[in-house]
């Protein structure tokens, strides 16, 4: 597909979507026009439907999410024109930046590049410079190109776009509610392919089908020495992942690791079970499974996750796995956790898992730190040095605000984990500090020296990145102050 065709689709979908919201009496006419534009455009992709998602929806793209920032464009343009950045600020304050950038391209002409060529060109925009790129396309192409480069908001929400796609064949139209339910367990590319082939899609999100990623439960922090309820205490040594084993093609079993946010963390070749499709919770080091800790489905039984924890682990123990099985220890309500905490190693942590059924996206239990000197901090910025060592700025929470407390170098394992996670959002750490506080990356730090005079972490070791946690689990500044005494 040509970039000009994709730009035409994007421009018209944006215009018609706005018309449908503001001119209700003629909504049906606009809808018919939308479907015709999409039908023609999708036919021109020659079944490479993902190319549209790659260009229109950076979040779901196979390519990098963002290639440059508005700050880079400002700096590059001002330097090329030998003007002060203050002139840029005064001239463009309050104006939408993408149309302004697109004006620098000729109204007509361009090199007639394809969408794939445009996506291939995007990683080089900072190398080639703004004006060099601008001359390669016309103004309408440039609007879409720079929108994709800067990770601008899509012209239409992804659920609405997929709903419109469902109408292009006339065979399997879907409601917006059903599309949103599909997105809970399927990626947009898979949905789009199946809608275009008029396949009937089971939209029930309550099943745990191997190959369909799901949102894992949340484990809150627990800071008392007694158990909150009847729970199972689990010792966690490595990051917990969800391993999906699927059969494709027939006779070939493949494993993919997901985190709780449905992000792919890697592929597994050494599978803990052979000849079965299943979903397991495992502890993994990068893409190596160390042990199996839970089971949620096996072959045609997709309801194992609805069993109580003790029944799931009993089921798991009978499978004859090639990897060790790690089980939780049952604890009564208000039972003392002190002995359990003292028995785990310095790099380990304790998770309290609820005895009930596994809750997709719900509450799973609690996380406990080994002692007061192991704290969770938020990564506020990241960079690498000339030897490719990774350094991070860490912050505690001061109420609801972030307070930076220090800079530490992190080991290779956590560094690789962090790089993989940032790469999925189109971020690559360079030699300058890259702000990442909005991505809620939480690290567990062993505190060794905290200075009260300047509120700074002088010495500490990062043990792991914790994907099970969010902003609410970051240690408060008062916790560090107490440790400083």
Secondary structure, DSSP 8 states (H G I E B T S, - for coil): -BHHHHHHHHHHHHHHHHHHHH-GGGHHHHHHHHHHHHHHHHHTTTT-THHHHHHH-GGG-SS-S-S--HHHHHHHHHHHHT--HHHHHHHHTTS-HHHHHHTTSBSS-----BHHHHHHHHTTHHHH-HHHHHTTSBHHHHHHHHHHHTT---SS-HHHHHHHHHTSSSS----HHHHHHHHTTS-HHHHHHHHHTT------TTS--TT------EEEE--SSB-SSSEEEEEE-S-EEEEEEEE-STT-EEEEEE-TTS-EEEEESS-SSSS--EEEEEEEETTEEEEEEEEEEETTBTTGGGS-HHHHHHHHHTS--SSEE---EEE-TT-B-HHHHHHS-TT-EEEEEESS---TTSEEEEEE-SSTTEEEEEEEEEEE-TT--EEEEEEEEETTEEEEEEEEEE-HHHHHHHHHHHHTTT----SS-EE-GGG--EEEEEEEEEETTTTEEEEEEEEEE-TT--GGGS-BHHHHHHHH-
